[in-house]
Amino acid sequence: MPVKRRVSKQREHQITPHAIALFRKLRRKQPGSEAWWQLHNALFDELATKPWDWPIVEDPDLPLHPSKQPDLEARQRWRELERAAAMQLAA
């Protein structure tokens, strides 16, 4: 009897130079401001993530409201984008 292999459909987001540029601009904006959300939305589109990956990034250095839980995946994406931005500058 043939065996059906299940392949993970999870796709890693691709960090493009444009995504890094958007991230750099986003870091300079006040979190939660209109400009910040516009850049966040553009970054969300650029990384082509799923709707449930909202918010796309969360600054791990900012304090959270006591009633809010950290979004670990969004914080991980923030760190990945920080590393990519640093590597781009070093190159």
matplotlib code that plots the C-alpha trace (Angstrom):
import matplotlib.pyplot as plt

x = [0.0, 1.5, 2.3, 1.1, 3.8, 2.6, 4.6, 4.5, 2.6, 4.2, 6.2, 8.9, 8.5, 11.1, 13.0, 13.5, 15.6, 12.3, 11.0, 14.3, 13.8, 10.2, 11.3, 14.0, 11.4, 8.9, 11.5, 11.8, 8.1, 6.1, 4.5, 0.8, 0.9, -0.9, 2.5, 3.6, 0.5, 0.9, 4.4, 3.3, 0.6, 3.1, 5.6, 2.7, 2.1, 5.8, 6.4, 3.3, 2.2, -1.1, -3.9, -3.5, 0.1, -1.2, 0.6, 3.5, 6.1, 6.2, 9.1, 10.5, 12.0, 8.8, 6.9, 3.5, 0.3, -0.1, -3.2, -1.5, 0.5, 3.5, 3.2, 6.2, 6.1, 5.8, 8.8, 10.8, 10.0, 11.2, 14.5, 14.9, 14.3, 16.8, 19.4, 18.8, 19.0, 22.3, 23.7, 22.7, 24.6, 27.7, 27.8]
y = [0.0, 3.4, 5.8, 9.3, 11.8, 15.0, 18.0, 21.0, 23.8, 26.4, 28.8, 31.0, 34.6, 36.1, 39.1, 41.3, 44.5, 46.4, 44.7, 45.8, 49.4, 49.4, 48.0, 50.7, 53.4, 51.7, 51.7, 55.5, 56.1, 56.3, 52.8, 52.9, 56.2, 56.4, 56.5, 53.4, 51.5, 52.4, 51.1, 48.0, 47.3, 47.7, 45.4, 42.9, 42.9, 42.8, 39.7, 38.0, 36.6, 35.1, 37.1, 35.4, 36.7, 40.1, 42.1, 41.3, 42.7, 43.6, 45.5, 43.2, 46.1, 48.0, 47.4, 45.7, 46.6, 44.2, 42.7, 41.9, 38.8, 39.2, 37.9, 35.7, 35.2, 38.9, 39.5, 36.8, 38.5, 41.8, 40.2, 38.6, 41.9, 43.6, 41.0, 41.3, 45.1, 44.8, 42.3, 44.6, 47.5, 45.3, 44.1]
z = [0.0, -0.9, 1.9, 1.6, 2.8, 4.4, 3.4, 5.6, 3.9, 6.3, 4.2, 5.6, 4.8, 2.5, 3.9, 0.9, 0.6, 0.4, 3.6, 5.4, 4.1, 5.4, 8.8, 9.1, 8.5, 10.9, 13.7, 13.5, 13.9, 17.1, 17.7, 17.2, 15.2, 11.8, 10.0, 12.0, 11.0, 7.4, 7.4, 9.3, 6.7, 3.9, 5.7, 6.2, 2.4, 1.5, 3.7, 2.2, 5.6, 6.5, 8.0, 11.4, 11.6, 12.7, 14.0, 11.7, 14.2, 17.8, 19.4, 22.1, 23.9, 24.4, 27.7, 27.3, 29.1, 32.1, 30.5, 27.2, 26.4, 24.1, 20.6, 20.4, 16.7, 16.0, 18.3, 16.5, 13.1, 14.6, 15.6, 12.2, 10.5, 12.9, 12.0, 8.3, 8.5, 10.4, 7.9, 5.0, 6.6, 7.2, 3.6]

ax = plt.figure().add_subplot(projection="3d")
ax.plot(x, y, z, "-o")
ax.set_aspect("equal")
plt.show()
